[in-house]
Amino acid sequence: MSNMLHLIPTYIKDGREYMKIWPMEKQLFGLFPECRIITATKFGMQVMPPIAIMMVALQLHYLGSAFLAQALTMGIFFFSLPLQGLYWLGSRSNQPLPPGMHAWYKDIYLKMQQQGCALESLTPKPRFKELAKLLRTAFKELDRAFTRDMF
């Protein structure tokens, strides 16, 4: 259990990095949940802290200090929602690609090499983080017709 608690800050940090790396392209929205999770997490990071503070303040105002524990629990819950998204993204970024997606990763890598893209060396056991980097490079360096054909 303590080993798992040690990973939480790492996953949240990895989630922030993965959120920056993942290309938010319309072709990927239907294929990967990352696009929806990133959108929801970014929205939650803006909206949930004020909502958490407002929930605590309203409950204390209307119910009194006798309900401090419940008010703080609700505030912590709302405040933690974006952290849950970051944790999911961090966990996902470190997962190895499933076999079918691994083959797709290699195929995209080889097509990009043929187009003359400067790429890092092919990773033998790629994770979703490496896929995100590859897709980001594909959308940045290749023309729209080529990327449209890949998906």
N, C-alpha and C positions, 0 to 999 in steps of 0.2 A: 504494500500500500504506500509506504513512504517513497519507494522508487517511482511510483506513478505520480505522486505529488511533485517530485523533483522535475518531471517532464513538462508540467503545466506551463511554467514561464517560457520554456524552450519552444513549445508548440505555439504559444501566443506570438512570440517573436518570429518564428517561422511563418505563421499565418500572415503577419504584417508584410513580410518579404514576398510571400507567394501572391498576396493581393496586389502588390506593385508589379510583379512579373507577369501575371496572367493577362493575356490580351483580351480585352473586352470587345470582341468582334461579333457582329450579328450572326455569322455562320456558326459560331460556337455555342450560342445560347441554347439551341435544341439538343446539342450533343453532350454537354457537360453541365453539371449542377454548379460548378464554380462561379459562373457568371451571375446566377441568381443569388448565391450565397454572398458573393462580394458586394452586389448591389444592396442587399438587405443589411449586411454588416456595416457598410459605409453610412447608410441611412440611420441605422441604430446608433452608431457612434456620434451622430449629430443630435439625435432626438432623445435617446434614452437617459442620458445624465440629467437634463432638465426635468424630464418626466419623473425620474426617481426622486429628485429633490422636491418637486411639487407634491408627489404622493405622500412623502413623509410630512411635509409641512401641513397639507390639508388634513391628514389623519390626526396629527397632533392638535391642530386648531379645533377641529370638530369633536374629536373623541377624548382629547385630553392626554396628559402624560401617563395615565394608567395603561394606555395602548402603545407605549413607546416601543416595546419589543416587536409587536406586529407591524408597526409603521416602519421600523428599520428593516425588518425582514422583507417587506414589500419593496422598499427602496433598493435594497441589495439585489433583489430579483431583477428589477427593471434595469439596474445598472450593469448587471452581469450578462444581459442578453447579447450585446456586441462582443463581449469576451468569449461567449460560446461560439459565435461565428468565427472569430479568430482562431480559437482552439481547433475547430473542425478543419479550417483551411490549413493550419499547421500540420495537423495529423495527416490530412490528405496529401500534402506536398511531399511527405516522406514515404508514402506508400509506393511500393514497386508497381509498375504498370502490369495489368493483366496480359496474358499471352497474346490475345488478339490485338490489343492496343500497342503492345511491344512491336508487333510486325508492322503496324501502321506507322509507328514512330520511325522505324528503320526505313520504310518506304519514303516518308517525307524527307528524312535526312538525305537519302540518296538522290532524290529529285532536286533538293536544294543544292547539293554538291555539284550536280550536273549543270545547274544554272549559274555556278560560280560563286555561291555565297560563302563567305568566310565563317566557318563553324568550328566550335570546339570539337574535340575528338568524340567519336561515337561511344557512348556509355554502354558497357555490356549489360548492365542491369539498371535500366533507366527508371527513375521515379517520376511522379507527376511534376515535380519541380523541373526536371530536365525537359519534359514534354512542353511545359509552359514556356521555357526559354526558347525552345525550337520553334514553337508556334509564334511567339512574339517576333523572332527574327524573320520568319516566313512572311508575316503580315507587314513587317517594316520594310523588308528589302525586295520582295517580289511584287510584281504587278497584280492588280485585282483579278485579272482573267486567270492567271496561274493559280492563285489561292482559291478562287471560286471552283476550279476544277478539282482541287485536292479534297474539297469537302462536298 
